[in-house]
Amino acid sequence: MPAFPLAARSASALHGTIVNSILSIGGLGEPQLEEAARLRALGGAGAAEHGPRDISLVNPASLSDVDRILLQVTLVPAYRRVSSPTVTENVNETTFPSARAIIALPGGIVLGGSYVAGTNAGFTVVRNETQGAPSTVRVDGTGGLNFLRVSLARRMAPALRIGVDWEVISGSYRETWLRTFSDSGLVAARDTVDGVFETSQSLPLEERSSTPGASEVFAGRRLEIPTGFTVGASAPLRGRLRAVAQYRRANWSRSSLQSDLVDFRALQRFSFGIERARGSMEGSSLWHRIPLRVGGYLLQWPDLLPRAGAVDLSGGSAAVNERAITLGAGLVTKDQGGGLDLSLELGARGDKSDLGVNEKFARLGISFLVSDETWKATFHR
């Protein structure tokens, strides 16, 4: 796999490119926003959404106004500029954060099924270690958290909607640490952490530590998926303008996983946005008919990582904070049944003084939508 040096207090050499965020090392991986491009352009603030087309993957009650069928898929190409005190590198990648299918059932019940990406833990890091005997560490990570979700929703009254999600946690998580010592008299050490996610909210972990002459396995630890909540608001401003806001929290803590390589704090995401709704399709210009969105967010990653130059948390921990501004627009097909939404996120995360590296990124969100309008003439004829 390609690699990027995570800067320690001594010089490092460049060995290629990373697959995902270099800040995924030792932790759960880069937190993924599952929302479609329209809500990504509003900073991810979708908890207060509802309507035949305006749905959120965070709030299952938002499905309650879908009256026939809706299909939606989102792709996110991204560009990163990763910088350490000694080197800078550009990285390109494409992720698939979510896909959803929804159908209205008799009795006013709406059923949905979706795939949602939780975290992305694919990366490779090569760095020099300065603590103890001089050495070079290569860390390869794969996997991440993914969710298969079934949702049920119903509108109980004009101002009351309820919904519930049932999730299967799928995927895997693996990190391999290979430490090579400069002194030829010292043998290389390898540490591996494995996990398999099943339907429960708890992840069994197994750690192997091995050298060419010996191997040791440690088992019995578990990763506990924490509780959390999301609150959101939506309010008209004037004319076609509307403001949205959202706060999202997952209660990660030290008790989630006991490790010398990573600590945890609560994941928090603060989102806001303003949308100008599209105007009438009759006799108006293209600019008038295109919805426009602008927003931003602040994301506090749950991972607390070792400080630059340290092998583990004994040298202290450093937080990862991510912030971005967001923009977007959309198009609707002539039959009102399909649509294309675009979003652009420009942001940064990491700190060279604490983590030895920072990242600047640009993400393009692309969502394709086919909604119930397409089937109005045939599905319920």
Buried (B, 14 or more C-beta within 10 A) or exposed (E): BEBBBBBBBEEBEBBBBBBBBBBBBBBBBBBBBBBBBBBBBBBBBBBBBBEBBBBBBBBBBBBBBBBBBBBBBBBBEBEBBBBBBBBEBEBEBEBEBBBBBBBBEEEEBBBBEBBBBBBBBBBBBBBBBBBEEEBBBBBBBBBBBBBBBBBBBBBEEEEEBEBEBEBEBBBBBBBBBBBBBEEEEBEBBBBBBBBBBEEEEEBBBBBBBBEEEEEEEEEEBBBBBBEEEBEBEBEEEEEBEBBBBBBBBBBBEEEBBEBEBBBBBEBBBBBBBBBBEBBEEEEEEEEEBBBBBBBBBBBBBBBBBBBBBBBEBEEEBBBBBBBBEBBBBBBBBEEBBBBBBBBBBBBBBBBEEBBBBBBBBBBBBBBBBBBBBBBBEEEEE
